[in-house]
Amino acid sequence: MRTPHVRTAAPCPPLSAVPSTLRIPLAARAFGDALFPQVAVGDAHARAWLAAIGDDGARWLADRPSIYGVLARTRVLRQWALAYLAQHPAGQIVNLGCGLSHYFQWLDNGHCRLLEADLQEVVDIRRQLRVPQGPRQRLAVVDIGQPGWWDRLGLPPGRGAEALFLMCEGVLMYLQPAQVEAVLAEFGERAPPGSVFAFDALCALTVGNARLHPSIRHTGAEFAWGPASLAELTAPHGRLRLQASDPVMDGFAPLFAMAGLSFQFFTGVPFYALYALRVADGAR
């Protein structure tokens, strides 16, 4: 595949700790297909953007499990989003903490809309790299760790609107528990019925232990939240239901699948998984 050329007016500024973690999924999507063709994603932009921010990917590619996990996670999120679009062809997808991802290349059906949002420093880099932005795409600055993000993004204000699909990858584990609870509560309170919020999470045992992660330890970011039980995911609001989960690392190696089953048996939660919460019509 030919790598698109990207011009930047000046070197991209360095990112702070948590935003700098976007380099890991970017490297995975840039070079991971050759390492793990069974979960290849075919990202047409990642290699050029990685080079444009001055990263050759070598540090991140040494962490093979994380590279596999990003690709597998991307495929599941893409699958869940496409399932939503099958029911809502002109629906809206919201990518919270979008980093330098570009899901529109896989999801654009000619009718859907995509809102991508992140912190100011990440949005500035997206603009500097001239990430493709069409008439059905919108880029916004938001900090979902602060209450009121739903209205700041201009999302439907009432429960009578069409269902939305929200995705949030590699973000919630860096927020404080009270912030995560508030994010989920705001989604449960404000989202139209049938809306889905897809996100990934490490379990509670990882909190405070980012130094043990082969990639995250190089960024300065720290894990601050992880569920200790599945019930914790729906507890913030009575309209929330756990629709699906996917232990994305099971396909990496048989040992991972066996260890994952054992871990969940003893702890009640996966070590790492993708979750999809759905908003019901009424409270439990």
Phi, psi and chi 1 to 4 in degrees:
 res  aa     phi    psi   chi1   chi2   chi3   chi4
   1 MET       -  134.6  178.8 -177.7  -63.6      -
   2 ARG   -75.5  133.5 -164.8  173.9 -164.1 -178.7
   3 THR   -87.2  124.4  -57.8      -      -      -
   4 PRO   -61.3  145.6  -16.2   28.1      -      -
   5 HIS   -85.9  135.8 -177.8   59.8      -      -
   6 VAL  -122.5  128.9  175.4      -      -      -
   7 ARG  -106.5  135.5  -67.3 -178.1 -179.5  178.2
   8 THR  -124.7  140.7   55.3      -      -      -
   9 ALA   -68.6  -29.0      -      -      -      -
  10 ALA  -153.9  160.4      -      -      -      -
  11 PRO   -56.0  140.6  -22.7   33.0      -      -
  12 CYS   -66.8  136.3  -67.1      -      -      -
  13 PRO   -66.8  154.5   25.3  -34.1      -      -
  14 PRO   -65.7  146.9   22.4  -32.8      -      -
  15 LEU   -94.2  151.3  -69.0  161.2      -      -
  16 SER   -72.1  178.1   57.3      -      -      -
  17 ALA   -54.8  -61.4      -      -      -      -
  18 VAL   -66.6  -47.6  172.5      -      -      -
  19 PRO   -58.4  -29.0  -29.0   37.9      -      -
  20 SER   -66.6  -16.6   72.6      -      -      -
  21 THR   -67.0  -12.5   62.7      -      -      -
  22 LEU   -63.2  -18.7   67.5   77.6      -      -
  23 ARG   -64.4  -29.7  -65.4  172.0  177.4  -92.0
  24 ILE   -68.9  -54.7  -57.3  167.4      -      -
  25 PRO   -64.6  -30.9   18.8  -30.6      -      -
  26 LEU   -64.0  -44.1 -168.2   59.1      -      -
  27 ALA   -65.3  -38.8      -      -      -      -
  28 ALA   -62.2  -43.9      -      -      -      -
  29 ARG   -75.3  -22.7  -67.6  170.3 -177.3  143.4
  30 ALA   -76.8  -42.1      -      -      -      -
  31 PHE  -125.6   -7.7  -62.7  108.0      -      -
  32 GLY   -70.9  -25.0      -      -      -      -
  33 ASP   -57.1  -38.4  -74.0    5.9      -      -
  34 ALA   -70.5  -29.6      -      -      -      -
  35 LEU   -79.6  -36.9  -60.5  174.5      -      -
  36 PHE  -134.3   72.3  -57.9  104.0      -      -
  37 PRO   -61.0  -22.3   19.7  -31.6      -      -
  38 GLN   -69.2  -17.5   70.3  -86.2   29.0      -
  39 VAL  -125.9   27.4  -72.9      -      -      -
  40 ALA   -60.3  146.2      -      -      -      -
  41 VAL  -115.7  -19.2  -62.9      -      -      -
  42 GLY    65.0   51.8      -      -      -      -
  43 ASP   -78.5  121.1 -166.8  -48.5      -      -
  44 ALA   -82.4   -7.3      -      -      -      -
  45 HIS  -121.2  -24.2  -53.1  -80.4      -      -
  46 ALA   -58.5  -40.9      -      -      -      -
  47 ARG   -64.5  -42.9 -171.5  170.4  -64.0 -165.2
  48 ALA   -66.3  -41.1      -      -      -      -
  49 TRP   -69.8  -36.6  -66.4  -16.9      -      -
  50 LEU   -61.7  -44.6 -171.7   67.6      -      -
  51 ALA   -64.1  -37.4      -      -      -      -
  52 ALA   -66.7  -27.3      -      -      -      -
  53 ILE   -93.1    9.0   64.3  173.4      -      -
  54 GLY    77.6   35.3      -      -      -      -
  55 ASP  -126.1  125.8 -165.0  -33.5      -      -
  56 ASP   -89.1   -4.2   64.3    4.8      -      -
  57 GLY    82.0   -7.5      -      -      -      -
  58 ALA   -59.7  -43.0      -      -      -      -
  59 ARG   -60.6  -41.0  167.9  175.8  -75.6  178.9
  60 TRP   -79.6  -33.2  -39.8  116.5      -      -
  61 LEU   -68.2  -20.1  -67.8  172.3      -      -
  62 ALA   -68.4  -20.3      -      -      -      -
  63 ASP   -94.0   79.7  178.7    8.7      -      -
  64 ARG   -60.9  -42.5  -62.9  -62.4  179.2   90.4
  65 PRO   -58.0  -40.2  -27.3   37.2      -      -
  66 SER   -68.3  -36.4  -70.2      -      -      -
  67 ILE   -62.5  -46.4  -62.4  -58.5      -      -
  68 TYR   -60.8  -45.2  175.5   92.1      -      -
  69 GLY   -60.5  -40.0      -      -      -      -
  70 VAL   -63.8  -45.1  167.1      -      -      -
  71 LEU   -64.7  -45.2  -63.2 -179.9      -      -
  72 ALA   -63.6  -40.5      -      -      -      -
  73 ARG   -62.8  -43.0  179.3  179.5   78.2 -170.6
  74 THR   -59.7  -43.0  -59.3      -      -      -
  75 ARG   -66.3  -39.9  -72.0  168.2   64.9   94.8
  76 VAL   -67.8  -44.8  173.7      -      -      -
  77 LEU   -61.1  -40.2  -74.0  171.9      -      -
  78 ARG   -63.3  -42.3 -175.1  169.2   65.3 -175.3
  79 GLN   -63.4  -45.0  175.2 -173.8  -17.8      -
  80 TRP   -65.3  -40.4  -72.9   -7.1      -      -
  81 ALA   -66.1  -40.3      -      -      -      -
  82 LEU   -66.5  -34.2  -71.9  171.7      -      -
  83 ALA   -64.2  -40.0      -      -      -      -
  84 TYR   -62.3  -44.7  160.0   78.9      -      -
  85 LEU   -67.5  -26.0  -69.9  175.7      -      -
  86 ALA   -63.6  -30.4      -      -      -      -
  87 GLN   -93.6  -25.9  -64.2 -175.6  -16.3      -
  88 HIS  -133.3   74.7  -53.2  -85.2      -      -
  89 PRO   -57.6  -31.0  -23.4   33.8      -      -
  90 ALA  -103.9   21.6      -      -      -      -
  91 GLY   -74.3  177.2      -      -      -      -
  92 GLN  -113.0  131.8 -178.6  167.8    1.4      -
  93 ILE  -108.3  135.7  -65.7  171.1      -      -
  94 VAL  -121.4  120.0 -177.3      -      -      -
  95 ASN  -105.2  101.1 -170.2   -8.5      -      -
  96 LEU   -86.6  125.0  -59.8  171.2      -      -
  97 GLY    72.2   50.5      -      -      -      -
  98 CYS   -68.3  -21.8   59.1      -      -      -
  99 GLY    58.0 -133.7      -      -      -      -
 100 LEU  -112.7   36.4  -72.3  178.7      -      -
 101 SER   -83.6  162.9   64.6      -      -      -
 102 HIS  -145.8   74.2 -174.1   54.0      -      -
 103 TYR   -70.9  -18.2  -84.1   86.2      -      -
 104 PHE   -62.2  -28.0 -152.6   58.5      -      -
 105 GLN   -62.6  -23.6   65.5 -176.2  -52.2      -
 106 TRP  -104.1  -23.2  -58.6  -51.7      -      -
 107 LEU  -104.8  -16.4  -58.5  179.5      -      -
 108 ASP   -63.4  113.1 -176.1   16.2      -      -
 109 ASN  -106.7   10.4   60.0    4.7      -      -
 110 GLY    90.7   -6.8      -      -      -      -
 111 HIS  -133.9  -31.4  -55.0  -76.4      -      -
 112 CYS   -70.3  164.5   67.5      -      -      -
 113 ARG  -121.4  145.8  -67.3  158.9  -68.2  141.9
 114 LEU  -128.9  124.7  175.8   64.6      -      -
 115 LEU  -108.4  121.8  167.7   58.4      -      -
 116 GLU  -111.8  133.1  -65.3  166.4  -59.3      -
 117 ALA  -139.7  144.6      -      -      -      -
 118 ASP  -163.0 -178.6 -148.0  -42.9      -      -
 119 LEU   -66.4  160.3  -60.6  173.1      -      -
 120 GLN   -55.6  -42.3 -176.6   68.8   65.3      -
 121 GLU   -65.5  -31.9   60.1 -174.5  -65.5      -
 122 VAL   -76.3  -42.5  177.0      -      -      -
 123 VAL   -60.2  -39.0  169.1      -      -      -
 124 ASP   -60.0  -41.2  -71.5  -15.9      -      -
 125 ILE   -69.4  -40.2  -70.8  179.8      -      -
 126 ARG   -58.1  -42.1  -72.2 -176.9   69.6   93.6
 127 ARG   -68.5  -38.0  -71.2  173.4  174.2  154.4
 128 GLN   -65.7  -36.1 -172.9  171.6  -19.7      -
 129 LEU   -80.9   -6.1  -63.9 -178.8      -      -
 130 ARG    57.6   48.9  -60.5  176.2 -173.7  173.6
 131 VAL   -57.6  131.0  173.0      -      -      -
 132 PRO   -50.5  133.4  -27.4   35.4      -      -
 133 GLN  -138.4  103.3 -159.8   74.1   27.7      -
 134 GLY   -94.7 -178.9      -      -      -      -
 135 PRO   -66.6  -21.0   21.9  -33.2      -      -
 136 ARG  -102.7   19.7  -73.0  177.7  -73.0  106.0
 137 GLN  -123.3  145.5  -64.6  171.0  -99.0      -
 138 ARG  -140.2  141.0 -176.5  161.6   65.2   93.5
 139 LEU  -116.3  132.8 -179.3   62.4      -      -
 140 ALA  -138.4  153.0      -      -      -      -
 141 VAL   -94.2  129.0  174.4      -      -      -
 142 VAL  -157.4  149.0   76.8      -      -      -
 143 ASP  -118.4  102.8  178.9   -2.8      -      -
 144 ILE   -71.4   -8.3   64.3  169.3      -      -
 145 GLY   -73.4   -8.9      -      -      -      -
 146 GLN  -106.3  131.2  -60.2  -60.2  -44.0      -
 147 PRO   -57.7  150.4  -22.5   33.0      -      -
 148 GLY    94.7    8.2      -      -      -      -
 149 TRP   -62.8  -30.3   56.7  -90.8      -      -
 150 TRP   -60.0  -49.6 -171.0  -87.0      -      -
 151 ASP   -71.5  -36.0  -70.9  -23.6      -      -
 152 ARG   -62.7  -29.3  -70.9 -162.4  -59.9  -85.0
 153 LEU   -85.4   -4.6  -71.5  175.2      -      -
 154 GLY    69.5   31.6      -      -      -      -
 155 LEU   -77.5  159.9  -62.3  177.7      -      -
 156 PRO   -50.0  126.8  -27.3   34.6      -      -
 157 PRO   -79.8  -13.3   28.7  -34.1      -      -
 158 GLY  -122.5  171.6      -      -      -      -
 159 ARG   -86.6    0.1  -62.8 -175.0 -179.0 -176.0
 160 GLY   -94.0    2.1      -      -      -      -
 161 ALA   -81.4  174.1      -      -      -      -
 162 GLU   -70.8  146.6 -176.2  177.7   22.2      -
 163 ALA   -59.7  147.7      -      -      -      -
 164 LEU  -114.1  161.7  -50.4  177.3      -      -
 165 PHE  -119.8  116.1 -177.8   89.5      -      -
 166 LEU  -108.8  139.1  -71.6   77.8      -      -
 167 MET  -130.5  147.4   52.9 -171.0  -70.0      -
 168 CYS  -151.9   95.8 -175.0      -      -      -
 169 GLU  -108.8  135.5   56.9  177.5  -24.9      -
 170 GLY    65.7   35.0      -      -      -      -
 171 VAL  -127.2  -54.3  174.2      -      -      -
 172 LEU   -61.8  -29.8  -64.2 -172.2      -      -
 173 MET   -66.1  -13.9   63.5  -87.8  -68.6      -
 174 TYR   -97.7   -5.0  -56.7  112.6      -      -
 175 LEU   -89.5  157.7  -60.6 -177.4      -      -
 176 GLN   -72.2  152.5  -65.8  -60.5  -45.7      -
 177 PRO   -51.8  -42.0  -29.0   35.8      -      -
 178 ALA   -65.2  -33.2      -      -      -      -
 179 GLN   -68.9  -42.6  -68.5  177.6  -56.3      -
 180 VAL   -63.1  -44.3  175.4      -      -      -
 181 GLU   -58.5  -40.0 -177.4  177.0   -2.3      -
 182 ALA   -68.6  -38.8      -      -      -      -
 183 VAL   -60.7  -48.4  168.6      -      -      -
 184 LEU   -67.0  -37.0  -61.4 -179.1      -      -
 185 ALA   -66.1  -40.1      -      -      -      -
 186 GLU   -66.1  -40.8 -169.3  160.2  -20.1      -
 187 PHE   -61.5  -47.1  169.2   68.4      -      -
 188 GLY   -62.2  -35.7      -      -      -      -
 189 GLU   -79.0  -39.3  177.2   63.2   26.1      -
 190 ARG   -99.4  -24.4  -56.8  -56.2  -55.2  -81.0
 191 ALA   -73.5  142.0      -      -      -      -
 192 PRO   -62.3  152.4  -20.7   32.2      -      -
 193 PRO   -55.0  141.4  -24.4   33.7      -      -
 194 GLY    88.7   -9.0      -      -      -      -
 195 SER   -66.4  151.1  -64.9      -      -      -
 196 VAL  -125.3  138.6  173.9      -      -      -
 197 PHE  -120.4  111.1 -174.2   17.4      -      -
 198 ALA  -105.1  131.6      -      -      -      -
 199 PHE  -154.3  161.7   60.0   92.2      -      -
 200 ASP  -108.3  155.4   60.4  -31.3      -      -
 201 ALA  -154.3  138.9      -      -      -      -
 202 LEU   -87.7  157.5  -71.1  156.4      -      -
 203 CYS   -75.3  170.5   72.9      -      -      -
 204 ALA   -61.8  -25.4      -      -      -      -
 205 LEU   -67.0  -16.7  -66.4  176.9      -      -
 206 THR   -85.3  -12.2   63.8      -      -      -
 207 VAL   -58.6  128.4  172.2      -      -      -
 208 GLY    80.4    5.2      -      -      -      -
 209 ASN  -119.7   28.9  -70.1  -47.5      -      -
 210 ALA   -61.7  -23.1      -      -      -      -
 211 ARG   -62.8  -18.7   68.2 -171.7 -176.5  -77.6
 212 LEU   -89.4   -8.9  -57.4  178.3      -      -
 213 HIS   -84.7  128.8 -168.2  -76.2      -      -
 214 PRO   -58.8  -28.3  -22.1   32.4      -      -
 215 SER  -104.9  -47.9  -67.7      -      -      -
 216 ILE   -61.2  -30.1  -57.1  -59.7      -      -
 217 ARG   -61.7  -20.0   67.4 -174.0 -178.0 -167.7
 218 HIS   -85.3   -7.1  -63.0  -63.1      -      -
 219 THR  -100.5  -20.4   67.9      -      -      -
 220 GLY    87.6   -3.5      -      -      -      -
 221 ALA   -77.2  156.8      -      -      -      -
 222 GLU  -132.2  141.7 -177.2   55.5   87.9      -
 223 PHE   -75.7  125.4  -59.2  135.0      -      -
 224 ALA  -116.3  -18.5      -      -      -      -
 225 TRP  -143.6  146.9  170.4   80.5      -      -
 226 GLY  -164.9  143.6      -      -      -      -
 227 PRO   -70.2  139.2   26.2  -34.0      -      -
 228 ALA   -94.0  -13.6      -      -      -      -
 229 SER  -154.9  157.1   69.5      -      -      -
 230 LEU   -67.7  -30.1  -65.3 -179.5      -      -
 231 ALA   -62.4  -25.9      -      -      -      -
 232 GLU   -63.3  -26.0 -174.7  179.0  -31.4      -
 233 LEU   -72.8  -33.7  -57.5  176.8      -      -
 234 THR  -100.8   -8.5   55.9      -      -      -
 235 ALA   -62.2  -30.6      -      -      -      -
 236 PRO   -63.0  -21.9  -28.3   37.5      -      -
 237 HIS  -154.0  142.4 -160.3  -79.5      -      -
 238 GLY   -67.8  -14.2      -      -      -      -
 239 ARG   -89.9   -5.5  -60.6  173.1   73.6 -143.4
 240 LEU   -83.4  135.3  -63.6  178.1      -      -
 241 ARG  -130.6  141.1  -52.1  -73.1 -173.3  -88.9
 242 LEU   -80.5  108.4 -179.9   58.0      -      -
 243 GLN   -85.9  -38.6  174.5  176.4  -83.4      -
 244 ALA  -159.8  157.5      -      -      -      -
 245 SER  -145.4  154.7   62.9      -      -      -
 246 ASP  -145.3  114.7 -167.7  -57.2      -      -
 247 PRO   -79.5   85.0   28.6  -30.4      -      -
 248 VAL   -61.3  -18.7  -67.9      -      -      -
 249 MET   -85.5   -5.9  -67.6  -56.9  -60.0      -
 250 ASP   -59.4  -30.2  -78.3    4.8      -      -
 251 GLY   -83.2   -4.8      -      -      -      -
 252 PHE   -65.9  -44.3  178.2   69.1      -      -
 253 ALA  -164.0  150.2      -      -      -      -
 254 PRO   -53.5  -35.9  -27.0   35.7      -      -
 255 LEU   -63.4  -36.9 -177.3   60.2      -      -
 256 PHE   -64.6  -42.4  -90.2   69.3      -      -
 257 ALA   -63.4  -43.9      -      -      -      -
 258 MET   -65.2  -43.6  -66.6  173.7   59.1      -
 259 ALA   -65.0  -37.7      -      -      -      -
 260 GLY   -63.8  -42.5      -      -      -      -
 261 LEU   -63.4  -43.0  -74.2  172.1      -      -
 262 SER   -64.7  -42.6  -62.0      -      -      -
 263 PHE   -62.0  -46.1 -175.7   89.1      -      -
 264 GLN   -68.0  -33.0 -175.4  163.5   -3.7      -
 265 PHE   -61.7  -40.7  176.5   80.1      -      -
 266 PHE   -87.1  -27.0  -73.7  107.3      -      -
 267 THR  -107.0  -21.8   66.1      -      -      -
 268 GLY    89.6   -7.0      -      -      -      -
 269 VAL  -136.7  152.1  -67.6      -      -      -
 270 PRO   -66.1  153.5  -16.9   29.8      -      -
 271 PHE   -63.4  -42.7 -177.1   79.8      -      -
 272 TYR  -148.3  136.8  172.7   73.2      -      -
 273 ALA  -160.9  162.8      -      -      -      -
 274 LEU   -95.5  141.6  -85.6  170.9      -      -
 275 TYR  -128.1  148.4  -59.5   96.9      -      -
 276 ALA  -126.5  115.9      -      -      -      -
 277 LEU   -98.5  136.2  -61.5 -176.8      -      -
 278 ARG  -115.3  142.2 -175.8  179.7 -178.3   88.0
 279 VAL   -90.1  123.2  169.2      -      -      -
 280 ALA   -85.4  169.9      -      -      -      -
 281 ASP   -68.1  -32.0  -69.9  -23.6      -      -
 282 GLY  -143.8  173.1      -      -      -      -
 283 ALA   -71.8  160.9      -      -      -      -
 284 ARG   -64.2      -  -75.5 -173.5  -69.2  -91.6
